Amino acid sequence: MYCIPLLNASELSDMPGPHQVALETETTNTAAIKLYERLGFLRSKRLHRYYFNGNSAFRLILYLKPSLSCACEGDDYGHDHSHSHDES
């Protein structure tokens, strides 16, 4: 199991290198998918027959840089709040 350290936005914006975490999980692994989505990961794409057993996977991305992700609640980073987060 991997641990992602929590950093505030100012620390992230000063960090060099990638500002996202990517992972893959089987499309049938609903428990893992729900967990990752609760942690803020977004489904990026479906990878057909990704695993050796022929099963497909979802690639999920967690954007770490404030300008790429949308924390919204309580952020003061100049984020445009004119959009909606409704799941309709």
DOTOR-423861 format. One line per field, with one value per residue (C-alpha): z, x, y; residue in three letters; residue number from 1. Coordinates in nm, 2 decimals. Example, Ala and Ser with C-alpha at 12.3 -4.5 7.8 and 13.67 -1.06 7.14 Angstrom:
Z = c(0.78 / 0.71)
X = c(1.23 / 1.37)
Y = c(-0.45 / -0.11)
bafi = c(Ala / Ser)
fiza = c(1 / 2)
END
This chain:
Z = c(0.00 / -0.09 / 0.12 / -0.04 / 0.20 / 0.24 / 0.15 / 0.13 / -0.20 / -0.15 / -0.10 / -0.41 / -0.63 / -0.53 / -0.60 / -0.92 / -1.12 / -1.17 / -1.01 / -1.04 / -0.93 / -1.18 / -1.10 / -1.27 / -1.12 / -1.27 / -1.39 / -1.18 / -0.86 / -0.74 / -0.38 / -0.50 / -0.75 / -0.48 / -0.25 / -0.50 / -0.61 / -0.25 / -0.22 / -0.52 / -0.81 / -1.15 / -1.41 / -1.70 / -1.95 / -1.99 / -2.08 / -2.27 / -2.19 / -1.97 / -1.75 / -1.86 / -1.76 / -2.03 / -1.78 / -1.85 / -1.62 / -1.54 / -1.53 / -1.24 / -1.19 / -0.88 / -0.97 / -0.70 / -0.83 / -0.72 / -1.06 / -1.21 / -0.94 / -0.78 / -0.40 / -0.40 / -0.04 / 0.16 / -0.10 / -0.15 / -0.46 / -0.71 / -0.82 / -1.04 / -0.85 / -1.12 / -1.23 / -1.08 / -0.91 / -0.95 / -1.04 / -1.28)
X = c(0.00 / 0.12 / 0.08 / 0.04 / 0.16 / -0.08 / 0.06 / -0.11 / -0.15 / 0.14 / 0.38 / 0.25 / 0.28 / 0.65 / 0.73 / 0.90 / 0.79 / 0.46 / 0.14 / -0.07 / -0.09 / -0.21 / -0.32 / -0.51 / -0.76 / -0.98 / -1.32 / -1.48 / -1.31 / -1.59 / -1.47 / -1.13 / -1.30 / -1.53 / -1.24 / -1.02 / -1.31 / -1.37 / -1.01 / -1.05 / -0.93 / -1.11 / -1.16 / -0.94 / -0.99 / -1.09 / -0.80 / -0.94 / -0.77 / -0.51 / -0.43 / -0.27 / -0.60 / -0.78 / -0.97 / -1.00 / -0.90 / -0.98 / -0.70 / -0.77 / -0.59 / -0.55 / -0.46 / -0.24 / -0.18 / -0.45 / -0.50 / -0.57 / -0.80 / -1.11 / -1.11 / -1.36 / -1.47 / -1.27 / -1.00 / -0.86 / -0.65 / -0.84 / -1.05 / -1.35 / -1.65 / -1.90 / -1.93 / -2.15 / -2.04 / -2.38 / -2.37 / -2.66)
Y = c(0.00 / 0.35 / 0.66 / 1.01 / 1.28 / 1.57 / 1.91 / 2.25 / 2.43 / 2.67 / 2.37 / 2.20 / 2.50 / 2.54 / 2.17 / 2.07 / 1.77 / 1.60 / 1.73 / 1.43 / 1.07 / 0.80 / 0.45 / 0.16 / -0.07 / -0.35 / -0.22 / -0.49 / -0.38 / -0.15 / -0.12 / 0.02 / 0.25 / 0.39 / 0.44 / 0.62 / 0.84 / 0.93 / 1.03 / 1.26 / 1.05 / 1.10 / 0.83 / 0.92 / 0.64 / 0.28 / 0.04 / -0.26 / -0.59 / -0.41 / -0.71 / -1.04 / -1.22 / -1.02 / -0.79 / -0.42 / -0.14 / 0.22 / 0.47 / 0.72 / 1.05 / 1.26 / 1.62 / 1.77 / 2.12 / 2.36 / 2.51 / 2.16 / 2.03 / 2.17 / 2.17 / 2.46 / 2.45 / 2.69 / 2.75 / 3.10 / 3.03 / 3.24 / 2.95 / 3.03 / 2.92 / 3.00 / 2.63 / 2.36 / 2.04 / 1.88 / 1.51 / 1.53)
bafi = c(Met / Tyr / Cys / Ile / Pro / Leu / Leu / Asn / Ala / Ser / Glu / Leu / Ser / Asp / Met / Pro / Gly / Pro / His / Gln / Val / Ala / Leu / Glu / Thr / Glu / Thr / Thr / Asn / Thr / Ala / Ala / Ile / Lys / Leu / Tyr / Glu / Arg / Leu / Gly / Phe / Leu / Arg / Ser / Lys / Arg / Leu / His / Arg / Tyr / Tyr / Phe / Asn / Gly / Asn / Ser / Ala / Phe / Arg / Leu / Ile / Leu / Tyr / Leu / Lys / Pro / Ser / Leu / Ser / Cys / Ala / Cys / Glu / Gly / Asp / Asp / Tyr / Gly / His / Asp / His / Ser / His / Ser / His / Asp / Glu / Ser)
fiza = c(1 / 2 / 3 / 4 / 5 / 6 / 7 / 8 / 9 / 10 / 11 / 12 / 13 / 14 / 15 / 16 / 17 / 18 / 19 / 20 / 21 / 22 / 23 / 24 / 25 / 26 / 27 / 28 / 29 / 30 / 31 / 32 / 33 / 34 / 35 / 36 / 37 / 38 / 39 / 40 / 41 / 42 / 43 / 44 / 45 / 46 / 47 / 48 / 49 / 50 / 51 / 52 / 53 / 54 / 55 / 56 / 57 / 58 / 59 / 60 / 61 / 62 / 63 / 64 / 65 / 66 / 67 / 68 / 69 / 70 / 71 / 72 / 73 / 74 / 75 / 76 / 77 / 78 / 79 / 80 / 81 / 82 / 83 / 84 / 85 / 86 / 87 / 88)
END
